[in-house]
Amino acid sequence: MSNNTLTEHATGIAAAGRLLSTARRILFITGAGLSADSGLPTYRGVGGLYEDAHTDIGLPIEQALSGEMFEQRPDITWHYLAQIESACRGARPNAGHYAIARLEALHGGVTVLTQNVDGFHLAAGSRNVIEMHGTLRRLRCVDCGRSRHVDNYAGLSIPPECPHCGGILRPDVVLFGESLPDQALHRFERVLAAGPDLILSVGTGSAFPYIAGPVLWAVENGIPTIEINPGHSPLSERVAIRLRLRAAEALPAMLDAAGYSLDSGRDACA
């Protein structure tokens, strides 16, 4: 973070640090803006990871990456899924991901709900992660239902076949027009029922109910809320603290302000 940026946002960062240091149950809601600092696009597509409104064959990306298209022409959907995976493969978690993972390791009471499918939260060391839109790293057979983890898509045929039954494999992600996974929704409902006492919206401008809803619920119930987003979102005027910063700048600075530096050994219970 530049000195000018640090000075400009020092009051907000200090206030956010105080909230982090006193909260018991912290919920991070993260979107494509968090992974933008890893060099990934944020425009649209599955997990926000496609830069153009249309594909190179002229289809809207929402159509090419839809559940309906996968059923009719899995080769088309897989072509663009492979492009997205290739972009993720060349990138790594950034300081924002590592800050969240560090806070979880030291604090314990941290949950991450992410729209992202890149797997960077887990790669950075976070464990209590709800991947609401799934992950590119798990392939599932549409016929027999068996699944397996893959590190990358290099060498896969397009579309790949299940080694067990010969059916078509697909990434375990939510395509356009598909429902959110029940297991992820149920996990999220349990987190909300437990009562987070601090909610942070990081790098997402989504107005989807499961993204904006918890933040608005917290605002209405007097629970502290923080937005980290260099742009404007539907939540920007509602949250208690708004940091117009990139996540990779804001999150490490907030941890420092709270006494949880990325290289410290502070124990939250000390």
C-alpha positions as CSV (number, residue, x, y, z in Angstrom):
1,M,0.0,0.0,0.0
2,S,1.3,3.5,-0.9
3,N,1.9,6.0,1.9
4,N,-0.7,8.3,0.4
5,T,-3.3,5.6,0.2
6,L,-2.5,4.5,3.8
7,T,-2.9,8.0,5.1
8,E,-6.2,8.6,3.2
9,H,-7.8,5.5,4.7
10,A,-6.0,5.3,8.0
11,T,-9.1,6.1,10.1
12,G,-11.2,3.5,8.4
13,I,-8.5,0.9,8.6
14,A,-8.0,1.5,12.3
15,A,-11.7,1.3,12.9
16,A,-11.9,-2.0,10.9
17,G,-8.9,-3.3,12.9
18,R,-10.7,-2.6,16.2
19,L,-13.8,-4.5,15.0
20,L,-11.6,-7.5,13.9
21,S,-9.9,-7.6,17.3
22,T,-13.1,-7.8,19.3
23,A,-15.4,-9.9,17.0
24,R,-16.0,-13.5,18.0
25,R,-17.6,-14.8,14.8
26,I,-16.5,-13.2,11.6
27,L,-18.1,-13.8,8.2
28,F,-16.2,-12.8,5.0
29,I,-18.3,-12.7,1.8
30,T,-15.9,-12.5,-1.2
31,G,-16.3,-12.0,-4.9
32,A,-14.2,-11.7,-8.0
33,G,-12.7,-8.4,-6.9
34,L,-10.6,-10.3,-4.3
35,S,-9.0,-12.4,-7.0
36,A,-8.5,-9.4,-9.3
37,D,-5.4,-8.7,-7.3
38,S,-4.1,-12.1,-8.5
39,G,-4.6,-11.0,-12.1
40,L,-7.9,-12.6,-12.8
41,P,-10.7,-10.8,-14.7
42,T,-13.8,-9.6,-12.9
43,Y,-16.2,-8.9,-15.7
44,R,-18.6,-11.8,-16.1
45,G,-18.8,-15.5,-16.5
46,V,-18.6,-18.4,-14.0
47,G,-17.2,-16.9,-10.9
48,G,-16.7,-13.6,-12.8
49,L,-13.8,-15.1,-14.7
50,Y,-14.4,-14.1,-18.3
51,E,-13.4,-10.7,-19.7
52,D,-15.7,-10.3,-22.7
53,A,-19.5,-10.1,-23.1
54,H,-19.3,-12.4,-26.1
55,T,-17.2,-15.5,-26.9
56,D,-15.0,-15.9,-29.9
57,I,-17.9,-17.7,-31.7
58,G,-20.3,-14.8,-31.1
59,L,-22.3,-16.3,-28.3
60,P,-23.1,-14.3,-25.2
61,I,-20.8,-15.8,-22.5
62,E,-23.9,-16.4,-20.3
63,Q,-25.3,-18.7,-23.0
64,A,-22.0,-20.5,-23.7
65,L,-21.5,-21.1,-19.9
66,S,-25.1,-22.2,-19.2
67,G,-26.5,-25.5,-18.0
68,E,-28.7,-25.7,-21.0
69,M,-25.7,-25.3,-23.4
70,F,-23.8,-27.9,-21.5
71,E,-26.6,-30.4,-22.0
72,Q,-26.8,-29.7,-25.7
73,R,-23.2,-28.9,-26.6
74,P,-20.9,-29.8,-23.8
75,D,-17.9,-29.2,-26.1
76,I,-18.8,-25.5,-26.3
77,T,-19.2,-25.0,-22.6
78,W,-16.0,-27.0,-21.9
79,H,-14.0,-24.9,-24.4
80,Y,-14.7,-21.8,-22.3
81,L,-14.4,-23.5,-18.9
82,A,-10.9,-24.6,-20.0
83,Q,-10.0,-21.0,-20.8
84,I,-11.2,-19.9,-17.4
85,E,-9.2,-22.7,-15.7
86,S,-6.1,-21.8,-17.7
87,A,-6.3,-18.2,-16.4
88,C,-6.6,-19.5,-12.8
89,R,-3.7,-21.9,-13.3
90,G,-1.4,-19.1,-14.1
91,A,-2.4,-17.1,-11.0
92,R,-1.8,-17.5,-7.3
93,P,-3.6,-16.4,-4.1
94,N,-2.7,-12.8,-3.1
95,A,-2.1,-11.0,0.1
96,G,-5.9,-10.6,0.7
97,H,-6.4,-14.4,0.6
98,Y,-3.5,-15.0,2.9
99,A,-4.7,-12.3,5.4
100,I,-8.1,-14.0,5.7
101,A,-6.4,-17.4,6.2
102,R,-4.0,-16.0,8.8
103,L,-6.9,-14.5,10.7
104,E,-8.7,-17.8,10.7
105,A,-5.6,-19.6,11.9
106,L,-5.1,-17.1,14.8
107,H,-8.7,-16.3,15.6
108,G,-10.7,-19.5,14.8
109,G,-14.1,-17.9,14.5
110,V,-13.9,-17.1,10.8
111,T,-16.1,-18.3,7.9
112,V,-15.6,-17.5,4.3
113,L,-18.5,-17.5,1.8
114,T,-17.1,-17.0,-1.7
115,Q,-18.6,-16.7,-5.1
116,N,-15.2,-17.5,-6.6
117,V,-14.5,-20.9,-8.2
118,D,-10.7,-20.5,-8.4
119,G,-9.9,-22.3,-5.1
120,F,-7.6,-19.6,-3.9
121,H,-9.0,-19.4,-0.4
122,L,-8.2,-23.0,0.2
123,A,-4.8,-22.7,-1.5
124,A,-4.0,-19.8,0.8
125,G,-4.8,-21.9,3.9
126,S,-8.4,-21.1,4.8
127,R,-10.3,-24.1,5.9
128,N,-13.8,-22.9,6.8
129,V,-14.8,-22.0,3.3
130,I,-18.2,-22.2,1.6
131,E,-17.7,-22.2,-2.2
132,M,-21.2,-21.2,-3.1
133,H,-20.5,-21.4,-6.9
134,G,-18.4,-24.6,-6.6
135,T,-14.9,-25.1,-7.7
136,L,-13.0,-25.7,-10.9
137,R,-10.8,-28.3,-9.2
138,R,-13.4,-31.0,-8.7
139,L,-14.8,-32.8,-11.7
140,R,-18.1,-34.8,-11.5
141,C,-19.6,-37.3,-13.9
142,V,-23.0,-36.3,-15.1
143,D,-24.0,-40.0,-15.4
144,C,-22.6,-42.0,-12.5
145,G,-22.0,-39.0,-10.2
146,R,-18.4,-40.0,-9.2
147,S,-16.1,-37.1,-8.7
148,R,-12.3,-36.5,-8.4
149,H,-10.0,-33.6,-7.7
150,V,-7.7,-32.3,-10.5
151,D,-4.9,-29.8,-10.2
152,N,-5.4,-28.5,-13.8
153,Y,-7.1,-29.3,-17.1
154,A,-3.9,-29.8,-19.1
155,G,-4.1,-33.0,-21.1
156,L,-7.9,-33.4,-20.7
157,S,-9.9,-34.2,-23.8
158,I,-12.7,-31.7,-24.5
159,P,-15.2,-32.7,-23.2
160,P,-13.5,-35.2,-20.9
161,E,-14.9,-38.6,-20.3
162,C,-15.5,-40.4,-17.0
163,P,-12.9,-43.2,-16.6
164,H,-15.5,-45.3,-14.8
165,C,-18.6,-45.2,-17.0
166,G,-17.6,-43.2,-20.1
167,G,-20.0,-40.4,-19.3
168,I,-19.1,-36.7,-19.6
169,L,-17.3,-35.0,-16.8
170,R,-18.0,-31.4,-15.8
171,P,-16.5,-29.1,-13.2
172,D,-18.5,-28.9,-10.0
173,V,-19.5,-25.3,-10.6
174,V,-22.8,-23.5,-10.9
175,L,-23.4,-22.7,-14.6
176,F,-25.8,-20.0,-15.7
177,G,-29.4,-21.0,-15.2
178,E,-28.5,-23.6,-12.5
179,S,-29.5,-23.7,-8.9
180,L,-27.1,-23.1,-6.1
181,P,-25.9,-26.3,-4.4
182,D,-28.1,-27.4,-1.4
183,Q,-25.1,-28.4,0.7
184,A,-23.5,-25.0,0.4
185,L,-26.8,-23.2,1.1
186,H,-27.4,-25.3,4.3
187,R,-23.9,-24.6,5.6
188,F,-24.4,-20.9,5.0
189,E,-27.8,-21.0,6.8
190,R,-26.1,-22.6,9.8
191,V,-23.4,-19.9,9.9
192,L,-26.1,-17.2,9.9
193,A,-28.1,-19.0,12.6
194,A,-25.0,-19.0,14.8
195,G,-25.0,-15.2,14.6
196,P,-21.9,-13.6,13.1
197,D,-21.0,-10.4,15.0
198,L,-19.0,-8.9,12.1
199,I,-19.6,-9.2,8.3
200,L,-17.2,-8.1,5.6
201,S,-18.1,-7.8,2.0
202,V,-14.9,-8.1,-0.1
203,G,-14.6,-7.5,-3.8
204,T,-18.2,-8.1,-4.7
205,G,-20.9,-5.8,-6.1
206,S,-23.5,-8.5,-6.3
207,A,-27.1,-7.7,-5.3
208,F,-28.0,-11.5,-5.1
209,P,-30.0,-12.1,-1.9
210,Y,-27.4,-14.6,-0.5
211,I,-24.7,-12.0,-1.0
212,A,-26.3,-8.7,-0.1
213,G,-29.0,-10.1,2.2
214,P,-26.7,-11.0,5.2
215,V,-25.0,-7.6,5.0
216,L,-28.4,-5.8,5.0
217,W,-29.6,-8.0,7.8
218,A,-26.6,-7.1,9.9
219,V,-27.1,-3.4,9.2
220,E,-30.7,-3.6,10.4
221,N,-29.7,-5.5,13.5
222,G,-26.9,-3.2,14.5
223,I,-24.1,-5.7,13.7
224,P,-20.9,-4.1,12.3
225,T,-20.4,-4.3,8.6
226,I,-17.4,-3.5,6.4
227,E,-17.1,-3.2,2.6
228,I,-13.8,-3.5,0.8
229,N,-14.3,-2.5,-2.8
230,P,-12.5,0.2,-4.9
231,G,-15.8,0.7,-6.8
232,H,-19.4,1.3,-5.8
233,S,-21.9,-1.4,-4.9
234,P,-25.5,-1.5,-3.8
235,L,-24.1,-1.9,-0.2
236,S,-21.7,1.0,-0.2
237,E,-24.0,3.5,1.4
238,R,-25.4,1.0,4.0
239,V,-22.3,-0.5,5.6
240,A,-20.7,0.9,8.8
241,I,-17.2,1.2,7.3
242,R,-16.4,1.5,3.6
243,L,-12.8,1.1,2.4
244,R,-12.4,2.0,-1.3
245,L,-9.3,-0.1,-1.6
246,R,-8.2,-3.3,-3.3
247,A,-8.5,-6.3,-1.0
248,A,-4.8,-7.1,-1.2
249,E,-4.1,-3.6,0.3
250,A,-6.9,-3.4,2.8
251,L,-6.9,-6.8,4.5
252,P,-3.3,-7.0,5.5
253,A,-3.5,-3.4,6.8
254,M,-6.6,-4.3,8.8
255,L,-4.9,-7.3,10.4
256,D,-1.9,-5.2,11.3
257,A,-4.3,-2.7,12.9
258,A,-6.0,-5.5,14.9
259,G,-2.6,-6.9,16.0
260,Y,-2.8,-9.9,13.7
261,S,0.1,-9.2,11.3
262,L,0.7,-11.8,8.7
263,D,4.0,-12.8,10.3
264,S,3.0,-12.5,14.0
265,G,2.4,-15.3,16.3
266,R,-0.4,-13.7,18.4
267,D,-2.9,-16.1,19.7
268,A,-6.5,-14.7,19.9
269,C,-6.9,-16.3,23.3
270,A,-3.7,-14.9,24.8
